[in-house]
Amino acid sequence: MRAPDVPPARTLDAIGLFCPVPIIKTAAAMKEMAVGEVLLVRADDRGVLVDLPAWCKMARHELLGMAEDGDVITAYVRKAHA
């Protein structure tokens, strides 16, 4: 995965948090962001690999990509609407 063309406006460190907390915190962060901004999410709960794409689809935000580096999962989410 390559980083998005736009640098992240915000980073969410969800390391050490377990389902459903990373998704709850992602949703809260997205509410505070402007349309088009990108959120960088870092987590180590493997549930994020399934939960975050499902949440993005349900919430209609754009998952730009996800990658694993050891135990850390990095994801980029673009806010698609207000």
C-alpha positions in Angstrom: 0.0 0.0 0.0 1.2 3.5 -0.8 0.3 6.5 1.2 -2.5 8.7 -0.3 -1.7 11.7 -2.4 -3.0 14.0 0.4 -1.2 13.8 3.7 -3.4 12.7 6.7 -5.1 15.5 8.5 -5.2 13.5 11.6 -3.7 10.3 13.1 -5.7 7.9 15.3 -3.5 5.7 17.5 -5.6 2.7 18.4 -2.7 0.5 19.5 -3.7 -1.6 22.5 -7.4 -1.0 21.9 -9.7 -3.9 21.1 -13.0 -4.3 19.2 -15.1 -2.3 19.0 -13.1 0.7 20.4 -10.9 1.3 17.3 -14.0 1.6 15.1 -15.8 3.8 17.7 -12.8 6.1 17.9 -12.5 6.2 14.0 -16.2 7.2 13.8 -15.7 10.0 16.4 -12.6 11.3 14.6 -14.3 11.4 11.2 -17.1 13.5 12.7 -14.6 16.2 13.5 -12.9 16.2 10.1 -13.8 18.0 6.9 -14.9 16.3 3.7 -11.9 15.1 1.7 -9.5 15.0 4.7 -7.7 11.7 5.4 -7.5 9.9 8.7 -4.5 7.6 9.4 -5.5 4.8 11.7 -2.9 2.6 13.5 -4.1 -0.5 15.3 -2.9 -3.8 16.5 -6.3 -5.5 16.9 -6.6 -7.8 13.9 -10.3 -7.4 13.9 -9.7 -4.0 12.3 -8.8 -5.8 9.1 -12.5 -6.9 8.8 -14.3 -4.2 10.9 -12.8 -1.1 9.3 -13.6 -1.9 5.7 -17.2 -2.9 6.8 -17.6 0.3 8.7 -16.3 2.4 5.8 -18.8 0.8 3.5 -21.6 1.3 6.0 -20.7 4.9 6.8 -19.9 5.6 3.1 -16.4 6.8 3.7 -13.5 5.8 1.4 -11.0 3.2 2.6 -7.8 4.2 0.7 -5.8 1.2 1.8 -4.6 -1.0 4.6 -1.2 -2.5 5.3 0.3 -4.7 8.0 3.8 -4.2 9.4 4.5 -6.8 12.0 1.7 -6.4 14.6 0.7 -2.9 13.5 -2.1 -2.4 10.9 -2.1 1.0 9.2 -5.2 2.3 7.3 -6.1 5.5 5.5 -9.7 6.6 5.4 -10.9 9.6 3.4 -14.0 11.4 4.7 -16.4 11.3 1.8 -19.4 13.3 3.1 -20.6 15.6 5.9 
